[in-house]
Each structure stands twice: as structure tokens, then as C-alpha cells.
Amino acid sequence: MESNANAARAAAPVETGPLEDLVSAVVTGQIAGLIMAVVVMAVFTLFLGKGPLYPVQVIGAFIFGDAALHGLNVPAIIAGLFLHQLGPSLFWGFAFGLAVHYLGLKRGATMIAVGAAIGLVSQLVDVNLVLPPLLRGLHGHDIWAEQVPAFWSWAAHLVFGLSLGLFPWVSTRVSARLGRLA
């Protein structure tokens, strides 16, 4: 009987404050960004005939331009990883945290749908609205659109959004860590 009560308590959503939700969502965004990167690396390798690090070099082309795409460009790879994780993955993870907290979504289908929506909105805003004029202004052309087929870009951003569904798992761990600090 007591084990059933403990199991019910463990399955019940834990009340968390805004700090815990935002920290959990930012960590989840970082994990989702890495999952997205691994998926895109697999796509480029298996379907597009490029090396696994090529998509990270494409992101690094924001700084290095077309030179990022020639050979194995280690500075472009490092820049691409930092840009991806500390730019959109961080921003959209934070946006997800705001949504999770203010909509009271801790788990379930609605939370996953919000994550998927954020992934698709990130494609629309970042790739379709923000990057084209920035890349044209910096390098004279939209390197991302030329190197990443639109279907795969949309699919990758959906993977990012769906990966935000790891939030309950991350939140449990973050809450436990923050609880130990208090």
C-alpha cells in the first residue's frame, strides 16, 4: 500500500517556480540543440553526401563566410557549435521555459505540441526571416539556404521542438539539484 502511495507521489507533477522552470528549459534547449545537430549530421552524411561536420561548418559560415565550407575547417566547426548552442538553442529553450511556466505545462501532449510549435517557429524566424538578410549583408548570399535543403531544415527544427519534450526528465534533475543548493 505504501509503495503505491510513493509511486503516485512520484508520478504527480511537482510544483516548481519560475527559476526552476527556466533553468530546466534552458538545459533542455541545450540538449535539444545537440540532438538536432546529431540528426542533421546523420542526414548530411547519409542523404546529402557531405561529411558529418559539414552542417556545423555551415553554421560557422555566419562568421567565416564561404571559406567555412572548404575542407575540414576547425575554426568554423567550433564557431558553428558555439553559435548554435549559445544562440538559437539558448534563446528558444528560454522561450520554451516561459511557455512552460506561464501556461502551467509540466508534461503531456500539450507540452510536446508547444515544443513542436517552438521548433517550427524557430525555423520560420531564424532561418526564413533573420538569417537571409544577415547572411546577404555579411557575405553577399544566403549560405544556409544554398547549403541546407529546406525540407531538412524544417525537419531538423521540428526535431529540436520535439526534443524539448525531454523537459520533465530534465526538470526532475534540475529541481533535485537546486533543492540541494537551498
N, C-alpha and C positions, 0 to 999 in steps of 0.2 A: 504494500500500500504506500509506504513512504517513498519507494523508488518511483512509483507512478507520479507522486506529487513533485518530486525533484525533476522528473522528465518534463512535466507540464510547465514548471517554472523555467527550465532551460529553453523550452520551445517558445515561450512567451516573449514578445518584443520587449527589449529593455528601454526604459526612458533615458534618453540622452539629451544633453544640452547642445547648444549651437557649436561650441568649440569641438566637442567630440564628433559631431556630425561633419563639420567642415574638415577637420583633420582626417577623419576616416575617408571622406570623399576625395580629398587631395591624394591620399595614399592610393586609393582605388583608381583614381585617374592616372597615376604613375604606372600602376600595374596594367591598366587597360591600354595605356600608350605602348608599353613593352609588348603586350600580346598583339596589338595591332601591327607593330613593327615586325614581329616574328612572322605573322601571317603574310604581310606584304613581301618580306624577304623570300618566303616559300613561293609565293605567286611569281615573283620576278625570276626565280631560279627554275621553277617547274614549267611555267607557261609563257614567259616572255623572253627567255634565252639570255638573261643577264645574270651576273653574279649576285649572291645573296646580300652583299653590302651596297649594291647599286642604289636601291631606294633611299638609303641613308645619305649617300652621296648626292642624290637629287635634292634632298632637303638642305644639305650643306652648300648646294649651288646658290642658295639665297645669299650667302656671303661670298663664295668664290666664283660664282658665275659658271660658264661653260667649262672652265678648267677643272671643276669638281668632278666632271663626268669622264675624264680621260684617265684610264688605268685605275690602279688602286690608289686613290687619293686619301691618305690617312687624315690629314687635317680636315678635309671635307667630311669624312666619316665622323670624326669627333665633334665637329661643329654641328653636323646634322643630328646626331644623337642629343646633344645639349639643347639645340633649338627645339627639337620635337618634344622632349620631356619637360623643359622649363618654359616652353611657350604654350602651345595648344593643349598638351596633356594636363599641364598645371591649371590653365585657365578654365578648360571645360570640366575638369574634375571639381574645381571650386564652384562652378555654376551648378553642377550636379548636386554638390553639397547644399547649396542654397535651396534648390528644389526639394531635396530630400527632407531638409529640416522644416521648411515653411509649409510644405504640403503634408508633412507628417508621414512620409513614406519610409518605412524601415525595411520592408521586404515585399515580395509578391509581384504579381503580374503588372500592376500599375507602375511600380518602381522600375521594372525592367523596360516597360514601354517608354517611361520618361528617359531612361538611359539611351534607348534606341533613338528616340527623338533628338536627344542632345548630340548623339553621334552624327545624325543626318544634318542637323543644324550646323554642326561644326564643319561639315563638308561645304554646305552652302555658303557660310560666312567666310571661312578661312580660304578654301580652295577656289570658290567661284566669285567671291566679292573682294576679298582683301589681297590675296596673292597676285592676281593678274596685273593690276596697276603697279604694285610694288616691284614685281619682277620686270615688267616692261620698263619702268623708270630706272631701275638699277642696272639691268643687263640687256635691255632692248627687245626682249621677248619673254614669253611666259614659259619658262623652263619646265615647271611642273606639268602643265597641260601637254607639252610636247613629249614628255618622258613617261608620264603615268596615264595609261588609258582610263577614260572617265569611269567606265564600269568598275574597274578595280579600285579606283579611288573611292567611289561611293560605297563599294562593298567593304573596303578597309575601315571607313569611318563608321559603318554600321557595326562592324566587329568591335570597334572601340566602344561604341554606345552599349552594345550588349554585354561587353566585358565589365561595364560599370555595375552590372548585376552581382558582382562579387562584393558589393558594399556590405551586406550583412556579415559575411565572413570577416572582412577587414574590420568592420565596426566592433565586433566582439573582441577582437585582439587589441584594437586601439583603446577601447574602453577599459579593458583589463590593465593595460599599461598605464593609462592616465590615472586609473584608480590607485595604482601602486605609488604614483608620484604624489598623490594628495595626502 
